[in-house]
Amino acid sequence: MSHRIEIFRGNEVAPWLGHVDRLRIAVFRDWPYLYEGDLEYERDYLATYAKSPGSLFVLVIDGDEVVGASTGVPLGDETEAFKRPFAARGIAAAEVFYFGESVLLPSHRGRGIGHAFFDAREAWAKALGKRITAFCAVDRADEDPRKPGNYRPNDAFWTKRGYLRQPGMQMRLGWKEIGRGEVENTLTFWLRDWSTQ
């Protein structure tokens, strides 16, 4: 299967947003997010990124289908909920490039695309002069009965990329979970400080 990786900045991605929102819904339906998709929420969420001139969209396109997407945005252009944990740590939003997500269909996993997502976003963050790159991930209990037996977390991959989990740096975010309705979840941040490397 062939694919290509294309990079878009700011609203250059506009023609592809409909593909990205459907992809996010498909991938985040699985563990650990268990997200029951909401197109209206997706459009609002992605609009925050598309209207930022400093944002980055890395798309994996196979034929005319978007099979993977990764996003990033200067933290200053994110919503207050995402900025607050940094402010509490005394980290200025102007120093941070925030990674929104990396979503990839199972058919295209295991091909090094995850590294390509990080490489592109980190290069862009450096070009913007950002000191820190960061993202957050949902916390789930190991004993949660909904967890698939074959699930492999991304923690080892993220650690190898130089990211450190920040146990005391969290945010609360609500979304519709499959079969449960609106649920507020805790997400923990992972950071890489490029000034110390």
LOLUMNU-830450 format. One record per residue: residue number from 1; residue in three letters; x, y, z of N, C-alpha, C in turn. Coordinates in steps of 0.02 Angstrom, whole numbers, plus 50000, padded with zeros to 5 digits. Atoms other than C-alpha are relative to their C-alpha. Layout:
N
NUM,Ala,X,Y,Z,X,Y,Z,X,Y,Z
...
END
This chain:
197
1,Met,50043,49940,50000,50000,50000,50000,50044,50062,50000
2,Ser,49959,49939,50003,50072,50168,49952,49963,50057,50035
3,His,50029,49941,49969,50045,50331,50043,50049,50057,49993
4,Arg,49956,49942,50000,50114,50506,50046,49986,50041,50063
5,Ile,50008,49957,49942,50143,50626,50189,50003,50072,49976
6,Glu,50003,49930,50020,50092,50807,50161,49993,50044,50061
7,Ile,50000,49954,49943,50116,50955,50276,49963,50064,49981
8,Phe,50039,49939,50011,49996,51102,50291,50009,50045,50061
9,Arg,49995,49952,49946,50012,51260,50394,49937,50043,50002
10,Gly,50058,49957,49992,49866,51357,50465,49942,49977,49956
11,Asn,50060,50017,50037,49714,51366,50352,50012,49968,49931
12,Glu,49987,50039,50061,49802,51280,50206,49964,49932,50003
13,Val,50030,50066,49991,49723,51123,50279,49925,50000,49988
14,Ala,50074,49994,50004,49544,51187,50254,49967,49947,49955
15,Pro,50034,50049,50042,49502,51071,50106,50000,49929,50029
16,Trp,49992,50068,49972,49553,50919,50211,49966,49991,50067
17,Leu,50025,50005,49931,49467,50959,50376,49944,49949,50008
18,Gly,50054,50050,49996,49314,50851,50338,50027,49929,50004
19,His,49969,50066,49996,49430,50702,50315,50030,49989,50069
20,Val,49966,50006,49935,49525,50738,50476,49950,49989,50056
21,Asp,50048,50010,49945,49370,50752,50586,49972,49929,49999
22,Arg,50025,50069,50003,49304,50584,50523,50052,49950,50023
23,Leu,49945,50044,49979,49474,50503,50550,50008,50001,50076
24,Arg,49995,49995,49927,49485,50569,50729,49944,49960,50034
25,Ile,50056,50037,49971,49313,50498,50766,50012,49925,49995
26,Ala,49989,50072,50010,49360,50328,50694,50054,49973,50047
27,Val,49943,50025,49960,49527,50311,50786,49987,50008,50075
28,Phe,50011,49988,49928,49475,50387,50953,49941,49959,50028
29,Arg,50054,50045,49976,49327,50266,50961,50030,49942,50039
30,Asp,49967,50056,49968,49453,50134,51015,50029,50020,50068
31,Trp,49965,49990,49938,49535,50113,51185,50066,50037,49986
32,Pro,50027,49984,49933,49595,50214,51278,49949,50057,50001
33,Tyr,50044,49942,49998,49483,50360,51224,49926,49982,50001
34,Leu,50070,50023,50001,49320,50266,51187,49951,50057,49984
35,Tyr,50036,49939,50017,49256,50425,51106,49942,49986,49952
36,Glu,50058,50007,50044,49081,50424,51034,49996,50065,49960
37,Gly,49988,49941,50042,49110,50543,50890,49945,50052,49997
38,Asp,50045,49942,50003,49031,50714,50878,50029,50048,49947
39,Leu,49973,49960,50055,49057,50802,50711,50001,50074,50015
40,Glu,50003,49928,49984,49005,50972,50778,50059,50019,50046
41,Tyr,49943,49988,49956,49134,50960,50918,50065,49999,49960
42,Glu,49939,50007,50040,49266,50902,50793,50012,50063,49958
43,Arg,49992,49940,50043,49234,51051,50678,50024,50059,50041
44,Asp,49979,49945,49957,49251,51174,50822,50073,49991,50022
45,Tyr,49933,50015,49975,49407,51088,50889,50052,50013,49945
46,Leu,49951,49992,50054,49495,51082,50720,50004,50072,49975
47,Ala,50000,49930,50021,49444,51261,50680,50050,50041,50042
48,Thr,49952,49966,49956,49550,51319,50830,50070,49994,49970
49,Tyr,49935,50012,50029,49701,51241,50746,50006,50034,49931
50,Ala,49996,49974,50068,49661,51293,50567,50007,50076,49998
51,Lys,49997,49927,50003,49642,51476,50612,50066,50028,50029
52,Ser,49936,49978,49974,49814,51482,50696,50052,49998,49944
53,Pro,49950,50000,50053,49948,51536,50570,50061,49958,50018
54,Gly,49943,50039,49978,50075,51440,50675,49986,49926,50006
55,Ser,50017,50070,49992,49983,51274,50671,50029,49957,49945
56,Leu,49974,50048,50049,50041,51119,50580,49954,49940,49997
57,Phe,50037,50062,50012,49943,50975,50505,50044,49955,49957
58,Val,49962,50049,50037,50039,50821,50450,49950,49945,49980
59,Leu,50051,50048,50023,49924,50713,50343,50033,49942,49962
60,Val,49980,50059,50038,49952,50537,50279,49942,49985,49952
61,Ile,50053,50007,50051,49856,50518,50116,50015,49939,49957
62,Asp,49994,50060,50041,49828,50353,50027,49946,50005,49946
63,Gly,50048,49985,50053,49748,50383,49858,49969,50068,50014
64,Asp,50031,49936,49982,49621,50516,49902,49971,49997,50071
65,Glu,50025,50008,49932,49590,50455,50080,50053,50020,50051
66,Val,49955,49983,49945,49667,50530,50236,49998,49941,50050
67,Val,49996,50059,49956,49726,50379,50337,50038,50015,50064
68,Gly,49964,49980,49939,49830,50474,50465,50003,50076,50004
69,Ala,49995,49928,49991,49840,50648,50539,50032,50014,50067
70,Ser,49968,49978,49939,49945,50736,50668,50000,50076,49999
71,Thr,50007,49927,49997,49924,50914,50728,50043,50030,50055
72,Gly,49965,49962,49948,50015,51046,50827,49983,50073,49993
73,Val,50018,49929,50000,49986,51227,50875,50040,50036,50055
74,Pro,49970,49963,49944,50076,51362,50974,49951,50002,50058
75,Leu,50045,50004,49942,50007,51345,51150,49959,50063,50009
76,Gly,50036,49937,49993,49959,51528,51148,49935,50003,49960
77,Asp,50060,50002,50041,49828,51486,51015,49952,49944,50021
78,Glu,50044,50052,49974,49754,51341,51114,49948,50032,50047
79,Thr,50051,49976,49954,49604,51356,51230,50029,50006,50071
80,Glu,49976,49988,49932,49622,51411,51411,50011,49935,50039
81,Ala,49994,50064,49963,49596,51233,51476,50069,49968,49990
82,Phe,49934,50029,50015,49759,51180,51392,50057,50044,50026
83,Lys,49948,49954,49978,49856,51334,51444,50010,49999,50076
84,Arg,49998,49995,49927,49813,51326,51630,50053,49957,50034
85,Pro,49949,50041,49966,49925,51178,51680,50071,50027,49990
86,Phe,49934,49970,50012,50075,51267,51602,50010,50062,50043
87,Ala,49996,49940,49959,50037,51431,51688,50012,49981,50073
88,Ala,49992,50022,49931,50024,51336,51853,50072,49978,50014
89,Arg,49930,50021,49994,50201,51272,51822,50049,50057,49987
90,Gly,49957,49943,50015,50266,51445,51779,50032,49997,49932
91,Ile,49974,50006,50068,50292,51398,51597,49959,50046,49955
92,Ala,50035,49952,50043,50249,51539,51476,49974,49965,49938
93,Ala,50030,50031,50059,50131,51489,51336,50042,50013,49937
94,Ala,49960,49981,50058,50246,51579,51213,50059,49953,49988
95,Glu,49942,50045,50007,50381,51448,51245,49981,49930,49977
96,Val,50024,50068,50011,50273,51297,51205,49966,49990,49933
97,Phe,50038,50023,50059,50218,51208,51047,49964,49937,50023
98,Tyr,50042,50054,49974,50074,51092,51089,49979,49953,49944
99,Phe,50020,50052,50048,50044,50928,50996,49928,49979,50015
100,Gly,50070,50018,49990,49858,50898,50973,49988,49925,50002
101,Glu,50011,50072,50002,49853,50716,50921,50037,49970,49941
102,Ser,49978,50038,50058,49920,50582,50807,49951,49942,49993
103,Val,50049,50054,50012,49787,50468,50733,50018,49966,49934
104,Leu,49979,50038,50058,49824,50330,50609,49958,49936,49997
105,Leu,50039,50062,50007,49716,50190,50541,50045,49939,50011
106,Pro,49960,50060,49986,49773,50016,50596,50037,49973,49939
107,Ser,49970,50027,50062,49810,49969,50414,50067,50032,49983
108,His,49939,49964,50017,49953,50095,50410,50048,50006,50059
109,Arg,49956,49997,49942,50032,50067,50580,50061,49954,49990
110,Gly,49940,50042,50005,50206,49993,50603,50044,50017,49940
111,Arg,49961,49981,50059,50281,50088,50456,50044,50062,50012
112,Gly,49958,49942,49984,50374,50227,50547,49964,50066,49994
113,Ile,50038,49937,50009,50235,50354,50521,49997,50039,50066
114,Gly,50001,49966,49935,50228,50392,50709,50062,50044,50009
115,His,49939,49960,49995,50409,50450,50702,49997,50060,49952
116,Ala,50007,49945,50049,50372,50553,50546,49956,50056,50029
117,Phe,50044,49950,49968,50231,50640,50642,50040,50043,50049
118,Phe,49961,49963,49951,50349,50687,50784,50054,50041,49967
119,Asp,49947,49964,50034,50492,50735,50668,49975,50066,49970
120,Ala,50027,49941,50033,50383,50857,50570,49979,50054,50050
121,Arg,50024,49951,49951,50304,50938,50722,50057,50031,50040
122,Glu,49943,49973,49963,50468,50954,50817,50040,50049,49958
123,Ala,49962,49955,50044,50555,51032,50667,49964,50067,49994
124,Trp,50039,49938,50005,50414,51159,50651,50003,50040,50065
125,Ala,49995,49966,49935,50417,51197,50838,50067,50036,50007
126,Lys,49934,49969,49997,50604,51232,50826,50003,50060,49953
127,Ala,50000,49944,50048,50577,51342,50672,49963,50060,50030
128,Leu,50037,49946,49967,50453,51443,50777,50036,50026,50063
129,Gly,49962,49979,49941,50583,51458,50916,49971,49978,50066
130,Lys,50030,50025,49938,50486,51357,51044,50050,49959,50040
131,Arg,49954,50035,49955,50581,51288,51194,49974,49932,50020
132,Ile,50030,50061,49974,50459,51152,51243,49949,49974,49949
133,Thr,50054,50032,50037,50354,51027,51145,49963,49956,50051
134,Ala,50040,50034,49949,50212,50945,51240,49936,49972,49971
135,Phe,50065,50027,50016,50056,50841,51230,49971,49970,50063
136,Cys,50028,50035,49943,49936,50755,51348,49965,49936,49977
137,Ala,50032,50064,50016,49861,50580,51355,49953,49982,50057
138,Val,50051,50018,49950,49709,50510,51444,50028,49948,50048
139,Asp,49982,50049,49949,49736,50415,51606,49945,49947,50005
140,Arg,50047,50055,49991,49654,50244,51616,50029,49951,50050
141,Ala,49978,50051,49952,49661,50113,51753,50018,49936,49963
142,Asp,49979,50063,50031,49754,49955,51705,49947,49946,50005
143,Glu,50050,50052,49988,49614,49851,51777,49932,50016,49968
144,Asp,50064,49983,50033,49477,49938,51674,49979,49942,49955
145,Pro,50022,50058,50038,49374,49795,51602,49992,50014,49925
146,Arg,50008,49983,50071,49355,49889,51437,50066,49997,49962
147,Lys,49935,50000,50031,49542,49879,51403,50012,49935,49961
148,Pro,49988,50061,50039,49582,49757,51261,50063,49963,50025
149,Gly,49944,50040,49977,49699,49615,51306,50064,50011,49961
150,Asn,49941,49991,50042,49816,49656,51161,50023,50073,49997
151,Tyr,49983,49928,50004,49829,49843,51198,50072,50012,50021
152,Arg,49931,49981,49984,50005,49914,51194,50002,50076,50005
153,Pro,49998,49927,49993,50023,50090,51266,50059,50030,49962
154,Asn,49947,49964,50037,50131,50222,51180,50055,50026,50046
155,Asp,49953,49970,49953,50229,50265,51338,50073,49988,49981
156,Ala,49930,50015,50016,50390,50177,51284,50022,50039,49938
157,Phe,49985,49962,50061,50383,50260,51112,50012,50074,50017
158,Trp,49994,49930,49981,50356,50432,51189,50064,50013,50040
159,Thr,49939,49992,49959,50497,50406,51315,50062,49998,49956
160,Lys,49943,50004,50046,50617,50355,51176,50007,50064,49959
161,Arg,49998,49936,50036,50571,50517,51088,50023,50057,50044
162,Gly,49973,49948,49955,50634,50612,51240,49947,50036,50042
163,Tyr,50054,49968,49962,50466,50652,51322,49995,49970,50070
164,Leu,50006,50022,49931,50442,50643,51510,49929,50013,50024
165,Arg,50067,49993,49971,50274,50610,51590,50004,50043,50063
166,Gln,50001,49953,49944,50229,50746,51716,49941,49983,50046
167,Pro,50057,50025,49961,50123,50657,51848,49957,50053,50033
168,Gly,50040,49948,49966,50070,50817,51938,49971,50052,49953
169,Met,50023,49950,50048,50028,50910,51777,49942,49970,49959
170,Gln,50059,50032,50030,49851,50867,51725,49947,50051,49982
171,Met,50060,49961,50015,49691,50934,51652,49941,49953,49998
172,Arg,50062,50038,50005,49510,50878,51651,49966,50020,49936
173,Leu,50033,49986,50064,49418,50862,51487,49943,49950,49992
174,Gly,50057,50043,50009,49246,50794,51449,49987,49983,49928
175,Trp,50024,50020,50067,49188,50695,51297,49950,49943,50008
176,Lys,50049,50054,49999,49052,50572,51253,50035,49933,49992
177,Glu,49971,50067,50004,49109,50395,51291,49946,49951,49976
178,Ile,50045,50051,50027,49032,50245,51204,49961,49969,50058
179,Gly,50043,50031,49951,48883,50187,51306,49996,50034,50068
180,Arg,49999,49968,49935,48915,50310,51447,49978,50074,49998
181,Gly,50016,49929,50005,48870,50483,51382,50061,50042,50017
182,Glu,49946,49952,49985,48971,50635,51434,50037,49979,50064
183,Val,49959,50020,49943,49115,50586,51549,50060,50047,50004
184,Glu,49941,49957,49992,49250,50699,51622,50060,49955,50016
185,Asn,49941,50042,49992,49422,50620,51606,50061,50042,50020
186,Thr,49937,49967,49982,49594,50661,51675,50052,49983,49947
187,Leu,49946,50010,50047,49737,50685,51552,50064,50027,50032
188,Thr,49935,49981,49973,49921,50696,51601,50046,50023,49944
189,Phe,49956,49971,50051,50049,50801,51508,50068,49964,49997
190,Trp,49932,50023,50014,50213,50742,51431,50037,50059,49969
191,Leu,49962,49942,50023,50350,50871,51399,50069,49980,49976
192,Arg,49929,50003,50018,50516,50885,51308,50026,50071,49999
193,Asp,49969,49934,49997,50624,51035,51350,50063,49999,49958
194,Trp,49945,50001,50048,50740,51067,51203,50060,50041,50023
195,Ser,49944,49957,49978,50846,51195,51297,50049,49960,50043
196,Thr,49956,50039,49958,50919,51057,51406,50033,49943,49962
197,Gln,49974,50056,50040,50969,50944,51261,50046,50024,49944
END
